[in-house]
Amino acid sequence: MTGYSRSAETRKIAAEIDLCEVMETAAEAVVGADLVILCVPVGAMGAAAKEIAPYLKEGAIVSDVGSVKTEVIEAVYPHLGDRFIPAHPIAGTEHSGPRAGFAELFDGRWLLLTPLENSSKQAVAALRKFWEEMGSDVDEMDPQHHDLVLAVTSHAPHLIAFTMVGVADDLGRVTSSEVVNYSAAGFRDFTRIAASDPTMWRDIFLNNRDAVLEVLGRFNEDLSELQRAVRRGDGDKLHRLFSSTRDVRRGILELGQDRKRKPSKK
Amino acid sequence: MTGYSRSAETRKIAAEIDLCEVMETAAEAVVGADLVILCVPVGAMGAAAKEIAPYLKEGAIVSDVGSVKTEVIEAVYPHLGDRFIPAHPIAGTEHSGPRAGFAELFDGRWLLLTPLENSSKQAVAALRKFWEEMGSDVDEMDPQHHDLVLAVTSHAPHLIAFTMVGVADDLGRVTSSEVVNYSAAGFRDFTRIAASDPTMWRDIFLNNRDAVLEVLGRFNEDLSELQRAVRRGDGDKLHRLFSSTRDVRRGILELGQDRKRKPSKK
């Protein structure tokens, strides 16, 4: 397995930890490969596709791991055409860089394929097999629908967590150590989310703008309603709203139990 | 140890699992006790204090576990005076009721005491010792400051999580099973938060209104700024904002490592 990163530092670390055979150019990394996976921020996918296109062997499949699909397809398709089969593994931590990987990262996690109209069925099947062998559960989805689902389950929640952590830091009367020591589980979750890679997230918001803005618009409306209930001391309304959210969560828990997780392949 | 709950169902379960000696009235539960702890939603503290006051023995200490302190003190002090020493264990899960407890719940978690001006030093020391023996790290804080710290580390984040989970549920084009299956770690954290007890949370917001509204006001301002940057496609601004949040988190992580957690007392 070969790999390439534009960053010399990343190449150095990848070689040190023996992550793969580290090449000095993108061209060398893709020559002769059956499968190439683009693992760069979504805003850099187009340039990466353009750079490797001339060096791909006949029949090579190119895929990616971007959290946005529609705009990535628009950026990559002109360079690769139907060799490109977009994918998104819903896995990862707040850590980034070559040292952030671990063998079980994809075990029992979903991998969404968003094939194009003319994608080769054989190539899609091969990519599915690749990810299943990494431990993933694979599903297929339309790219536009993928971007809406991820806006609500990941992108908007990240923006909200980023914001709340910033508010805590700016509130002069509360010290950082008070924030650390006295944060309930909920806020600790927020701060962990807010530690993710800024470039990756910038690109996600620039490339999934419409879906994210739709979800945030609804969020703002609903938060205003709750905020007004707090201001007015409307306990009945607060209780009703909190109870319904609790029911949603119960539904989610029941569904979650139905879903059988694959045993970990350690 | 004796216990009482207004709910017959709760008393029945508590007796079944042998949680304590379950009494049929609050009066019976407190008679002869050296220490009484009020574990009811913060809006019910005043009534509970009034109900037990006539039955307390000379020198009994009364404390509580409410997530809000200023309004609880206002409600309880008229009935108990300086016998009342307010406290807040920063521990718990999204589950509630007698079956939700477990032996390690307080191990290495903070317990904030917010003593009153005339609280007996001896009584405060005794209460501190009680919680330390439960495994908690104990700190003292002014009640008003406690309420601001908790507004930013717990109350506002909860309101935000509740709201976001409701948005996901209302977005008709995304199914519940898609929300469950394809939610990144961040959103799973939100849904867990949103499953907490609605009565407890209603009372928190009714009783810590000013601090919560201050924090939400700042949150709305900052979220609007990020939202505008997304709408305008201002990548530099997004990157700058995300980078600064990341630094806050780094600071938090470093502080967190300094703090030595007590070994668990299993």
Interface residues (C-beta under 8 A of the other chain):
Chain A: G43 I90 G92 T93 W110 L112 D139 H145 L148 V149 L150 V152 T153 S154 A156 P157 H158 L159 I160 A161 F162 T163 M164 V165 G166 V167 A168 D169 D170 L171 R173 V174 S176 S177 E178 V179 V180 N181 Y182 S183 A184 A185 G186 F187 D189 F190 T191 R192 I193 A194 A195 S196 P198 T199 W201 R202 D203 F205 L206 R209 V212 L213 V215 L216 R218 F219 N220 D222 L223 L226 Q227 A229 V230 R231 G233 G235 L238 H239 L241 F242 S243 S244 T245 R246 V248 R249 R250 G251 I252 L253 L255 G256 R259
Chain B: G43 I90 G92 T93 W110 L112 D139 H145 L148 V149 L150 V152 T153 S154 A156 P157 H158 L159 I160 A161 F162 T163 M164 V165 G166 V167 A168 D169 D170 L171 R173 V174 S176 S177 E178 V179 V180 N181 Y182 S183 A184 A185 G186 F187 D189 F190 T191 R192 I193 A194 A195 S196 P198 T199 W201 R202 D203 F205 L206 R209 V212 L213 V215 L216 R218 F219 N220 D222 L223 L226 Q227 A229 V230 R231 G233 G235 L238 H239 L241 F242 S243 S244 T245 R246 V248 R249 R250 G251 I252 L253 L255 G256 R259
